Amino acid sequence: MCMKQVLLYLLLTATFFSCSKDDDFKPDEPKMKADQEKNVKYGSNQLQALDYYLPANRSATTTKVIILIHGGAWADGDKSDENFQPVVDSIRKRLPDWAIFNLNYRLVTAIGNRFPAQEEDIKTAIQYIYDRRQTFGISDKWVLAGASAGAHLALLQAYKYNTPIKPKAVVDFFGPTDMTALYNWSDATTKIGLGILLNGTPSSNSTMYHNSSPINYVSAAPPTIILQGGLDDTVPKEQSEALRDKLAAQGTTHQYVFYANQSHGWSDPSIWYDCLNKVQSFLSTNVP
């Protein structure tokens, strides 16, 4: 090989390796397939379970998360019952690129699972999901949403805790916000139920009523959308109005959606269509 050929060979070799450095070659990120699973255990109790729905092509940097929590007066209900499942299905259709986690939690009985068991379960489920965020392929943009008692638990988690993650927003479908005021407003039967749940009355166990009231933790509230019916005889509109006013007083981003002629857990499809449109718009604005 002549000297000219050797020099040409060395030049081409150097050029090849200089263009092949690790920092110049970046393979495509593997595409993740859509995945879903039901009744995944996040604790030892049979009710400590969740369903998840993960979109295709999700990413740990971009895929947003919504946590759904069912209602039922902390004593009833299920993540897949006939009242809540249509809401889950609608949210899946409206937010197809979001990861959705639908939670169950321990229900209070006459002999056990008194509060804060339900609060602790939501916190445990959040930690379970967070610890597996890389496996799930989800980002740190999380939203909590719930209906009735589930909205109470969503608000409490979103307002009271900033670890392991601080939610970017919370969706409150007619949830209790002030447990003392709710007790004082309620009829005798509901008072008995609240007394069992919170292990006493506001007089005998004031600390529990204070600690279980989301309205006492609004100083750390993320953007909040509140949806309330004017004829609600389970969670009165004053509960939502009090939260609205406190959020407004401290300048927290919020939206109050009021349906004057609707009772608790409205069943009118047109109302659900409208309110879910508003939720979708609120999240689009506040969780970019």
C-alpha angles and dihedrals in degrees: 000000000000123000092254091054092048092052091048091050092050091048093051092046093051091048092051095051094043089056093047101059116136093245091058098048116067117172120214115273110254112259113240118221123229111269137184136175134175133215096017108174118236093169142015098265116088090236092055092090139116142194122221135197115193122189125229119261092021122166136206088229101047113019111105123213133219121191115204123203123189127222133227107137090282087283104070143024135072138227090250102037121133094259098048103035094071088056090051091049092049093050091049090055094045096045102035094158094052127094109237126204118186114196139208121193138186113287122222117248134182089266107032155002094064120172133315087039090089093047090048091050093055090049091049092049091050090052091047092054093042093052089055097041093118092051091047091046097229135145131231093259102106132169127193120211133175146159124234107318087009090055089051089054092045092051093046093051094044095047102035103044135049097177141114081006137351112226118236092218143353131219116211118194104190095312128168112255105175114041095189092053090045091053093048091049097045131096122251095268094052090046089058091051093049090047090056093045095048097032097243143356130299087263097049098037107022093154092060092048090050095046093048095051115096091201089071092062103047092118087083097038120140120212107308134198115199122197118192141168121223094219096048108141095178102051106017121221089247088073092059094039092054091052091046092052094048093049090049092049092058096040098248115160108254145148126210116205113191127188105190097197100043128102128205114315096002115225100198106116091211091057092050090048091051096044093048089051088055092047091050091050092047092052092045089056100040103033103044 
